[in-house]
Amino acid sequence: MFNFPNGYPGAISRSVDDVVVSLKNAGGSSMAFGIPVFKVNGERSCRPYTDGVSADDFIGFTVRVAAKTPDTYGSKTACYGPNEAIDVLTRGSIVLEFANTAHPGSNVYLRKADGQLVSSPGAEGSTIQLPNCTVRSSRDTAHCAEVVVTQRHIY
């Protein structure tokens, strides 16, 4: 039996009502596709996970854009650079990479130790539950699963 892969991290999937906003990368470093981003107070910008952010700061996930395909950069990864405009999915369905098995219907957590996404809370205080995010499909052989952001995070 052949299993189709879910896609590349950051790719919008299956959704017809997705909401994507453009924000500035205020993190000071490059940001990969398909990572959770958090608000920077007082600015229309975002940053990747850092100590001190909470679930209340969560905005959405960085979206893979065609202008930054692997063919363009000659590698399997591409990213948003510092101070670049970033497309962020705030509602809809997206493919994300998981560090552990992803079970459909489970919540999505960010592991504080390494910033990886997981589908179980782990030890108390070791993860942040990303609000309104649910796993939609099982993890494929490339460790990617679909996630649905069910309610828009307005920022």
C-alpha positions in Angstrom: 0.0 0.0 0.0 1.3 3.4 -0.9 0.9 6.3 1.5 0.9 9.8 0.1 3.0 12.3 2.0 1.2 15.2 3.7 3.4 17.8 2.0 6.2 20.2 3.1 6.2 22.1 6.3 4.4 25.4 6.0 2.2 24.4 3.0 -1.4 25.3 3.2 -3.6 22.2 2.8 -7.2 21.4 2.0 -8.6 24.7 3.3 -10.8 27.0 1.4 -11.2 29.5 4.2 -7.7 30.0 5.3 -6.6 33.4 6.6 -3.0 34.5 6.0 -1.6 37.8 7.2 1.7 39.5 6.5 3.9 40.5 9.4 7.5 41.6 9.8 10.1 39.1 11.1 11.3 40.9 14.3 13.1 37.8 15.6 16.6 38.9 14.4 17.2 35.6 12.7 15.8 33.5 9.8 12.5 31.7 10.3 11.8 28.3 8.7 8.4 27.5 7.1 5.8 25.8 9.3 6.9 27.1 12.7 4.7 28.8 15.3 5.2 32.6 15.6 4.4 34.9 18.5 3.5 38.5 18.7 5.8 41.4 19.6 3.9 43.8 21.8 3.2 47.2 20.3 4.4 46.2 16.8 2.8 44.5 13.7 5.5 41.9 13.7 6.3 38.4 15.0 9.1 36.3 16.3 9.8 32.6 16.7 9.5 30.9 20.1 11.7 32.4 22.9 11.6 32.1 26.6 8.9 34.2 28.2 6.3 33.9 25.4 3.0 32.3 26.3 0.0 30.7 24.6 -1.6 34.2 24.7 1.2 35.5 22.4 0.6 32.8 19.7 -0.4 34.2 16.3 -0.1 31.3 13.8 2.4 29.4 11.6 4.8 30.6 8.9 3.5 29.7 5.4 5.6 28.3 2.6 5.6 30.6 -0.4 6.3 29.8 -4.0 9.0 32.5 -4.3 11.1 30.6 -1.8 10.9 27.1 -3.2 13.8 24.6 -2.8 14.4 24.9 -6.5 15.0 28.6 -6.1 17.6 28.1 -3.3 19.1 24.8 -4.4 18.4 23.0 -1.1 15.5 21.3 0.7 14.9 24.2 3.0 14.2 27.8 2.5 13.2 30.4 5.0 12.2 34.0 5.7 15.2 36.3 6.5 15.5 38.8 9.3 13.3 41.9 8.9 11.5 40.3 5.9 7.7 40.3 5.5 6.4 36.9 6.6 3.1 35.2 5.6 1.4 33.8 8.7 -1.6 31.4 8.7 -3.9 32.5 11.4 -6.8 30.2 10.5 -7.1 27.2 8.2 -5.2 24.0 7.5 -1.4 23.7 7.2 1.3 21.0 7.1 3.7 21.0 10.0 6.6 18.8 11.2 6.2 16.9 14.4 8.9 15.6 16.8 6.6 12.7 17.9 3.7 10.7 16.6 0.7 13.0 15.7 -2.7 11.6 16.5 -5.7 13.0 14.6 -7.9 15.0 17.0 -5.1 15.7 19.5 -4.0 19.2 20.6 -0.8 20.8 19.3 2.0 21.7 21.8 5.3 23.5 21.5 8.1 21.8 23.4 9.9 24.6 25.3 13.3 22.8 25.4 13.8 22.8 21.6 10.8 24.6 20.0 9.6 21.4 18.3 5.9 20.6 17.8 4.4 17.6 19.6 0.9 16.2 20.1 1.1 15.4 23.8 1.7 17.7 26.7 4.6 15.9 28.3 5.8 16.8 31.8 4.0 19.6 33.5 5.4 23.0 32.3 7.5 21.5 29.5 5.2 22.5 26.7 2.9 25.3 25.6 -0.5 24.3 24.2 -1.1 26.3 21.0 -4.7 27.5 21.3 -7.3 26.5 18.7 -4.9 24.0 17.0 -5.8 20.4 16.3 -4.0 17.6 14.5 -6.0 16.6 11.4 -3.9 13.7 10.0 -1.4 11.2 11.1 2.3 11.9 10.7 3.8 10.7 7.5 7.3 9.2 6.9 8.7 12.7 6.6 7.3 13.5 10.1 4.7 15.9 8.8 1.0 16.1 9.7 -1.8 18.4 8.9 -3.0 20.8 11.6 -6.2 22.9 11.6 -6.2 26.3 13.2 -9.9 26.5 14.1 -10.2 30.1 15.2 -8.4 33.1 13.9 -5.8 34.7 16.1 -6.3 38.4 15.6 -3.2 40.6 15.9 
